[in-house]
Amino acid sequence: MVRLRRAVPALALLAAGLAARGAAQDTTRAPRPFVEGGVFDKPYLSRLLGRTAIGGYAEAHARWERADGATEEAGFLLRRWNIFTATQVSDFVRIAAELEFEEGGEEITVEYAAIDVGIHPALTVRAGMLLSPLGRFNLSHDSPRNEFTDRPLVSTELLGVALSEPGLGVLGLVGLGGATRLTYELYAVNGFDDGLISDAAEGTRVALGRRNVEDNNSSPALVGRAAWSPRVGYEVGVSSHHGAYNVYRSEGVAVDERRDLTIWVVDAEARVAGVRVVGEAAAATIDVPPGLRGIYASRQRGLYVEALRPFGRAWVRTMPGSFFAAGARLDVVDFDADIPGDVVRRVTVGLNFRPTQDTVLKLNFVRGRTTDRFNNPSDQAGLLFSVATYF
């Protein structure tokens, strides 16, 4: 009986070997899978990493911040660790994704996961979890590319960058002769939800209405951006986001008045005397319920402008591709445009060192002032150091 038990695996291996030999001889017929379309019958198994690229970036901070003379934060943190994947499925189809781990893994988010079907350079269909084209910074906000440790306040506090939304739409590029071009993106998305008011104890906060993974009101919003670029390094873009944020009907029955959120953003990039200048300005209009008007803002606005000047290429002789850069940024966010207070202003100056274009060490000094809704001021200052790199 023991010999029989030992013989069964040997016979199975022999049979598998004969089957493999037969399959090798018959190259015109692929082996039949255990289950058609099952776990081990997937296209990627026959071309593992053949058309798939994997990468990402990491960002670590050392922070010292004070407010009104008291230390608010002094410590270290792994701010982000993100993974990218991209696959060219065919000549016309590609899929890409980004998975973000924030604050040492406290928050894990699918920031982007979309399928592109390219019909023509001027027309590509995109569907999935999208980075909304609401300003350029939301489309290009990786920490190794960002010249400052913290993202612009108008992007994080007003628009909610990184702003990801499930949606479907089109994008494309139209050449206008020479290096001049026009690009566009236009999508139907789930939009924001009423968290921008119901979850906002300090007043209207648009960023708290994002992450509307399942459309709360079955009424898609529209978001789009068009950008004109006469040549590399120069661009002007205009974008907008519009849609209802509240649940105003249920099963076809009206249960509330429809309330819309509309956001406009203008972004620009230029180079002046070797200085790269980048900025965005945003304005939001919110339909606030009548009983909350005067408490919650119906108009918000903000902007940032930054300038950066590279210098010192190859000063570090062991790193011939290295260079330094000095920069400054102004941030302003007005959370209620109808009153004097509820404003944040901040100035950041920084010195960067890049061993290569993909890796950066940033040293920033931040000085700012915040006023509450009663226009009471609070002063802040901070010294920030960070390291960010692609991998």
HUSUL-V711590 format. One line per field, one symbol per residue. burial: I if it has 16 or more other ideal C-beta (glycine too) atoms within 10 Angstrom, else O. A space follows every 10 residues. Layout:
burial = ???
This chain:
burial = OOOOOOOOOO OOOOOOOOOO OOOOOOOOOO OOOOOOOOOO OOOOOOOOOO OOOOOIIIII IOIOOOOOOO OOOOOOOOII IIOIOOIOOO OOOIIIIIII IIOOOOOOOO IIIIIIIIOO OOOIOIOIII IIIIIIIIIO IIIIOIIIII IIIIIIIIII IIIIIIIOII IIOOOOOOOO IOIIIOIIII IIIIIIIOOI OOIIIIIIII OIOOIIIOII IOIIIOIOIO OOOOIOIOIO IOIIIIIIOO OOOOOOOOII IOIIIIIIIO OOOOOIOIII IIIIIIIIOO OOOOOIIIOI IIIIIIIIOO OOOOOOOOOO OIIIIIIOII IIIIIIIOIO OIIIOIOIOI OIIIOOOOII OIOIOIOIOI IOIOOOOOOI OIOIOIIIII O
